[in-house]
Amino acid sequence: MSFFPEVERPAEPRPARVEVPLWVSPPSNELPVPVAVTTVLARRPGAALCLRRIDVYSSGFAFALSVRASRLDGMTDEQWIELMENLQPQRPFRRGGAQGSLRVGVELPDGSKAIGGDMSHRYPFDGAEPDRPQLTVRRGGGGGSGEDCDYRMNAWLWPAPQAGSLRLVYDWAALEFNEGSITIETTPLITAQENVRSIWAQ
C-alpha cells in the first residue's frame, strides 16, 4: 500500500475533435510521396528562397519551401537582425503593409488560379467545401546559429490538378524577393499518387 493517498481527479469531458478539412490541410492519415523538385527560386545577398520538394497526397500537393539565410562578411548587426525579423511569421505586417510575408499563388493547367491564405485565418473550419482550388500556407519553423538560419514552410494545394503545366508564383518584398514563377509539370506528381499509402492500413 502506498504511503500517499489516491488523488481523486474530477472527470473532465473530452474536448471535441477538430476535423481539419482536406481543402485546408493534407490528410493526417496518409504517408505522402516526396517528389524531388528542387531549385533556388530567388536569391539576394544573404538569403535565398528554395523549393525543396513536393509532397504528393491522394487529394493534393504540398510545396515544401524554405528560406536559407547566411550572415555574409561585412553584414552589420543591424542588417542581420532586420533579416531575421523579416523571417518571423508572427509579425508578417510589421512595416504596415502587405509586403511583410511570403505570398504564394498557383496557376493551374486549366487556367484557374489560387492565392495562398494563412491556415489560422480559416479557423473554425465550418464552411462548405469550396468550388474552386485552394492554396493554404502553413508556416513551420526553423533554426540555426548566429550566422545561419533555415526557415521552413509549405503551401498546400487542393485538389490535385489535372495533367499539364502548373505555374507556382512567389513574392516576398520585405526580403527583396521580387515576384517570380516556376513551371512544374504535374504528370509525374499525378503518377506518384499511385504510391501514396495510408499510415494505419495493414
N, C-alpha and C positions, 0 to 999 in steps of 0.2 A: 504494500500500500504506500502510495506516495505521501511524503510529508505535507505537500501542498494540496489544498482542497481543489476540486474541479472548479474551473471558471465557467459559469453559465453565460453563454453568449445568446443574446436575443436573436430570434430568427429574422432575417432580413430578406425582403423579396429580391429575387434575381432580376437585375435590370433587363429590359427588353433588348434583344439582339438587334443591332442596326445593320440592315442589309444594304450594302452599297450596290447600286445598280450597275450593270455592265457598261452603260454609256458614260459612267463617271470613273470607273476603276477596273483594272484587269480582274478576271475571276481568280479568287483566292485558292480555289481547289485545283488549279492547273499548274503543271510544270512547263514553262514556255520553252520554245526552241530559239536559242540565240543565233542570229544570222550576222555574220561579220561584215558589216558595212561601216568601215572606219575611215574617218577623214577629218582634217582640220577645216572647219567651216569658216572661221575668221580668226585673224590674229592682229595684235598690236604689241608694241614694246611691253613686255612683262606679262602678257595674258593671251590666252588662246581659247576659243570655243571649239569643242570637239564633239563629233558624233562617234560614240564608242561601239555601238552595235544596235540592232533592232531585235527586241524580244517578241517573238510571234506567239500569239494565243489563238484559240479557236474563234474568238469573236472580234479580234482587233490586233493592233500592233502598238508596242511601246518603244518609243525612240529614246535610247539612253544617251543623255548629253552630259558634258562636264566642261567646267572652266578650269584650266590649269593656269596658275599664277606663279610667277617667279620674280624675286627681287633682283633686278639687274644691277650691275655695277653702276654707281653714280645716282641711283634712285634714293631720294631723301626719305626720311622717316615720314614726313607729311604725305608724300606721294604714295608710299606703301600703305599707310593707314587708310588713305582715301580709296585705294584699290580694294582693300579688304572690306571696307564699309559698303562699297557698292555690290559686294557679293552677299551681303546679309539679306536673307529672304524676308525677315520680319520688318524691314524698312524699305519696301520697294519704291516708295514715292517720297523719299526724304527731301528731294530737291523741289518738291512742289509741283511736279509734272509727271506725265505717264512714261517718262524716259528711264525711270529708275530700275526696272527689272527686265528680264528676258521676255521678249514677245515671240511666240511661235505660231505658225499657221501652216496649213497644207492646202494644196490644190490637187484634187483627185483626178483619176483618169477620165471621169465623165464630165469634168469641168466644174464640179461643185467645190466649195471651199469651206474650211472650218478654221476658226481662230481660237487659240488656246485660252482657256479660262482656268482660274485657280480652283482647285478642288474645294478649298474651305468656303468659297463663295456659293457652292452648290448644296450645302447642308441647310436644312434637312432634305433628304432625298425623297420627297413626296410628290414629285411631278410625274406626269405621264411620260412614256417613252417618246423621245424626240423623233421627228420625222425627217431629220437631216443629220449629217455626220457631226460628231462631237470630238473635240480635242481638249483634253484636260491636262494641265501642267501639275505635276506632283513634285514638289520641292523636297529634296533629300537633305543632304548634309555633306560635310567634308572635314578635312583636317590637313595638317601639315606642320611645318616648323615655322620659325620666324622668317624664313627665307623662301618657302614654297607653300603652295596651297592647292588642293584639288577639291572643287565643289561640284557635287553631282545632283542631277535632277532627271526627270523623264517626262515625256509627253505621250499620253495615251490616246490613240485614235480608235474610235468606234463608229460604225462597224468596220470590219476589214473591207477594203475597197476591191473593186474588180481588177482584172489583169490590165496592165498598161503602165503608163509613166505617172508617178506621183511626184509632186514638187513640194519639198519641205522649205519653208521660208522662215527666216530668223532675223532678229534685230535686237540690239541691246545698246542703246545710245549712251547710257551712263558709262559703259566700258569701252565706248568708241568702236563698237562692232556695228558697222553700217549694215543696212538691210541687204540681205543676200539670199541665195537659194541654192538648193542642190536637187538634181533629178534622180529619182530612185525607181528602178523597175520593180513592180510588185509581183511579177510571176514567181521569182524564187521564194518570196515570202509566202505566197499562197501555197506553193508546193510544200513548204516547211510546215504548214498547218497540219499536214497528214501525220506528222510525228509528235504533235502535242499530246501529252498524256495527263490523265487525272492523277493527282497526288495520292488519293485514297483508294483508287481501284486496285484490286489484286492482280 
